[in-house]
Amino acid sequence: MTAEAFRKLALALADVVEGAHMGKADFRTGGRIFATLPGEAVGVVLLTPEQQRVVIDTAPSMFAPVKGGWGEKGATQVVLEKVSVARAKDALKLAWSNRAKPPPRRRRAPG
């Protein structure tokens, strides 16, 4: 898969716009980033740590945690030259669904 193919898959999801974060392409829904394209070889999807474990366990040659704290929180690299279109699409949909939900409302303290 190419970076352009990853971009097209991300943009095909509902209500997605492409932006930039720290000079790299990002993909947002509802103003919230769910994936980035930091280069030609790797994409990144923002998963939960549990989702990340499942994705990596089922396709370890295609996915890896991002190094450092972001990776511990679920940020997952997508190895573009190895990932299938179906796996990339599934990972993007999962990341999109995590961000497409409105954030929970904060409850006001009584009084």
N, C-alpha and C positions, 0 to 999 in steps of 0.2 A: 504494500500500500504506500502511496505517496502522501506527502504532507497536504497536497491539494485535495486528494481523495478524503482524507481525514476532515479537512475543512468543509467539504461538500456534505459529508455525513452529519457533521455538527449543525450546519446551517439548514439542513433539511428538517430538523426537529421544530416543533411549534414554537412560535414567538421567540426565536433565537436571533440575536444580533452579534456581529463581530465587532470587537473593540480591541484595545491594546492595554496591556498592563506591563509596566517596566520594559517597554519596547518590544514586547512579544505579543502575538495575536492571542486573543482570548474570546471565548464564546459565552454569552450571557442569556439568561432567561429571567425576566422580571428584575433586571438590573443586577442579578447575582451570577458570578462566574461559576461555570460547571466544568469547563475544560479549557486547556490552553494548548498552544502550538509553539513551543519554545525553539524549535528548529526543524530541520528537514528530516531528521532521523527519529524523533520522539514526539509523541503527543502526551498530554497529561489529562487524566480525568479525576475529578474530586469525588471520591467514594467515602463511605463510612469505613472504619477499620475492619468491621465484620465483612462488608462487601469486598473489600480489598483482599482479605484472606481467601475468600471463595474464588475470586477471579484469578489470583496468582496460583492457587492450588490446582485449578483446572487447566491453566495454560501458562506455566512458568516461563516458557521461552518468549511469550508474547507480552507479559506484564511484569513489572517490578515496582516495589515501593520507591517513591522519590526519597533521596537521601535526607536525613535529618528529621526535624520536628514535623514538617509538612507530611512526610511519608508516614510517620507514626500516627497522624490524624486521618490517613486514608488517601492522600494524594498518590496517584498511581501512574507510573510511566507506561505508555503504550509503545512498544518497539515496532515502528511502522513497517520495517522491511520483513518482519515475521508475522505480524497480526493478519488474520483473515478479515475480510470485509464484515462477515457476520459477527465475529467477536468484537471488532471495533464498534460496530453499530450497537451491539448489546451493552457494551461498557459506556458508550456515550448516552444511551437512553437511561441507563441506571443513574449516571451522574446528573443528567438533566432532571430526572424525576426527584432527586434529592433537593434540587434547588428550585424547581417549579412550584413546589408547595409553598404557600405563604408562611413566613416565619410565625411561630406561635405568638399570640398576643400576650403581653405582660399584664398580669393582674395587678390592679391597684390595691394597695393596702386599705382595709376598711378604715373609715373615720375621717 
